[in-house]
Amino acid sequence: MLPDCIKKMSARVLLVPLLLTLLAGCSRNESPKKVQSFKICQGGILATLPIIAKEKGYFKEEGIAAEISLVGDGKAAMNKFLQGECDASLTGEFPLVRQSFSRNDLAIIATLATSDNVVKVMARRDRGINKLEELAGKRIGVSKGTISNFFLDQFL
């Protein structure tokens, strides 16, 4: 039998390399994350969260080199997405619903903003337009194929 002092020394000799190995595995020197580029086509300005996230560095913290392209409206954002010019499209439901009649490979993965008071009909009072009926015979500007176009048709 080995004396107690040799047993304790043997245990320490074995524990030190084991602890050093464990500590080396817990090092804070993590290898840098591979940066993934990701382009977002954004229609309109209602959903500002991606812009804020980029400005605050949240994408960068996750290893994402985000590029946010403001492209006008949801229809334009959806078209650029479908043409492969971006990895994601920030758009309202309407462009997606329109596409759903001819394709089944698109999905809503998140909702960034909601509103029930976004679409407006504006008119010039100096042209004598103060109520709906006075729009008759006037030219109305609207982006075709957008939610504004849909609601204008419903409104009129």
N, C-alpha and C positions, 0 to 999 in steps of 0.2 A: 504494500500500500504506500501511496505517496503521502508525504507530510502535507498538512493543510496549507502551509505557505506556498508550496509548489502548485497545489491545485488552484489557489487564488491567482497566482501569477500566470498559470496556463490559461485560465479563464480570461484574464485581462489581455494577454497576448492575442487571443483569438477574437475578443470583442473589439479591440482597437481597429484592426483592418476592416471588420464588418461595419463598424460605425463610420469609418472614413468612406467606405464604398457607398453607404446609404446617404451620407452628407453630399458626396459628389453627385449623386443622382438627384438631389434636391437643389442643385445650383440654380441661382436666379439668372444665369447667363443662358436664357432661352434663345434658340436659333430664331432669326427673324422670320416673320410670316411671309409667305409668297404673296406679293401684291397682285390682286385680280382686278383688271379693268372692268368697268361696268358703266354703260351709257344709258341714261334715262331720258326719254323724250317726254316732255311735260307740256300738256295742253292747258292753257289758261294759268291763272295765278292762285286759284283757290287752295290748292294743296301746297303749303309752304314747308311742310315738315322735311322733305328731302333737302331743300335748300338750307334750312337751319342745321340739319344734321351734318351737311358738308361743311358749313362754316364753323361748326363747333368741333370738327375733326372726328366725328363718330364713325364715319365710313373708314377713315384712315386707321383708326384704332382696331378695326376689324379686318384690316388688310385689303380694303377695297379702294381702288382709285376711281372714284365716282365722277362722271361727267354728266352734268344736267343741262339739257338743251331745251330752252323755251321755244316752242315751235308754233305758237299761235293758239289754236283751239284743240279740243279733244279729237276732232276728226283728223287734223294734221298729225297729231301725236300717234294716233292709231295707224295711219297710213305709213308713217316712217317706221313704226315697229314692224308692220307687215312686210315692208320692203327690206327688212333686215338692217336698218340704219341704227337701231338701238336695241338694247337687251330687255328693256321694260318700257311700258307706256303708262304714263299717269294721265288718265282721262276719266271722264264721267262714264256712266253706265250706257248711255245712248250709243256711242260708237261701237261698243262691245256687243250690244243687243243687235244692232244692224248687221254686224259681221256674223252673229250666231245663226242667221238664216242660211248662210252659205258655207259655214265651216263649224267644226266641233272641237277644234284643238286649242281654244282660248279659254282662260279662266281668270276670274277675279281672285287675287291672292290676298288683298288687304284693302281696307277702306281708310283713307287718310283724312277725308273731310266729308261732311254732309251739310246740306243746306236745303231749305224749302223756299228760299227767297232770293234766288240768284238771277233768274232770267227776268229782264225788264223790257218793256216797250217804251221807248222814249220818242217824243215828238216835239216839234217846235211850235210854240204858241204864236210866234210872230208869223207863222204860216197859216194861222187859223185852226190849229188842231188842238182841241182841249178835251175831247172825249172820243171814244172808240168810233162812233159813227162818222166822224169827220176825217177818218183815214180813207174813206171810200174815194177811189180815183187817184190816190197819192202813190208815189213810189216808196217802197219800203226796202231798206237794206238789211240783209240777213245772210249768214253763211249757210249755204245749202248743205243739207245732210247732217246738220248739227242739232243738238237739243233745242237751241234757240229757234231753228226752223220748225221743228216739231211743235213747240209751244205756240209759236206765232200762228201756225195753221189752226191749232186748237182755239186760240184766242179770237181769231177772225171768224 
